[in-house]
Amino acid sequence: MATITTDRSIQLNAFEETKTGVKGLVDSGITEVPAIFRAPTVVLDNLKPPPASQLTIPTVDLKGGRVFLKKQEGSVTRRGVVVKIGDAAEKWGFFQVVNHGIPLDKMEKMREGIRGFHEQDTETKKRFYSRDHTRKWVYHSNVDLYTARAASWRDTLCCYMPPDPPTLDDLPAVCGKIMMEYKKEIMNLGELLFELLSEALGLKPNHLKDMGCTESLVMFGQYYPSCPQPDLTLGLSKHTDFSFLTIVLQGNIGGLQVLHDKYWVDVPPVPGAFVVNIGDLLQLISNDKFISVEHRVVANGATEPRVSVPCFFSSIMKANPRVYGPIKELLSEQNPPKYRELTISEFSNMYGTKELNTSALHHFKI
């Protein structure tokens, strides 16, 4: 009699060999969530019911974006923005930004492009299915498919942008042009956010940029099909991000939740806003001043798919000899280093050996 492990392996391989992802399951007309996607009850349960007051992650007005705030260096206006971002990064690890300067039509075209990729002709899309992350971009379902206790209800387009971006000809025709345009917008927004975060740490505006935090960008196009039994699985299991910083374009359908004071707090979509969160690497170099917190996406029970575009500022997927540790200017006798120095490659290798829902930070604690 086959063991559960063997049965699961057979089911995982059968799913992988279809090369059509979760959307392929939905298109086939299934009415029940397959066993490999069923999360343990303890994972699905909320830690505590939400408080009556309903917690909400902070929202920061960027006053029109980088051009305006650049002119405001040292001003009361800019200092006010810095204080709000620093407070959110310390207490929540998450915040939304509005009035950021990126045109709404580009945001919408980006969402449409990612949806168009996932909904294109099946045979065309299957040709792109791969787990070879040496490629410029890949399409697959569940990056941790073979290490997670339960697969999540989503498919992913993953593209490596700077420092070695693909050309337009490298990218899928249905979304390549908008991906290249959107990349420029996100790089500009990211540089502004790193400037503001540097100042919130009491450092010069370019400090985090000079450390290489803005050099590398990985763009994901997440597609969460409608789920027939959304109470049995997750769209994305709880995890912290490997990045320095993540900027997320949410779709029009909610599902993102942030863990705050033992509550799962909903992050409902706000038209024209980006969700920004601190990653593990920024928590490490800030010596726990900024926090990287657990978050997840509940399964999508709506009739429409949920589409989101998270962009990760991190070179974790690429070889990088640079050594990172707590920023020396932040350290003192009262605030000694809490982590040892490490290379990005070492950090990356730790992530490659585990499922998404456990942070690697504790491995590097002093």
Secondary structure, 3 states (H helix, E strand, C coil): CCCHHHHHHHHHHHHHHHCCHHHHHHHCCCCCCCHHHCCCHHHHCCCCCCCCCCCCCCEEECCCCHHHHHHCCCCHHHHHHHHHHHHHHHHCCEEEEECCCCCHHHHHHHHHHHHHHHCCCHHHHHCCECCCCCCCEEEECCCCCCCCCCCCCCEEEEEECCCCCCCHHHCCCCCHHHHHHHHHHHHHHHHHHHHHHHHHCCCCCCHHHHCCCCCCEEEEEEEECCCCCCCCCEEEEEECCCCCEEEEECCCCCCEEEEECCEEEECCCCCCCEEEEECHHHHHHCCCCCCCCCEEEECCCCCCCEEEEEEEECCCCCCCCCEECCCHHHCCCCCCCCECCEEHHHHHHHHCCCCCCCCCHHHHEC
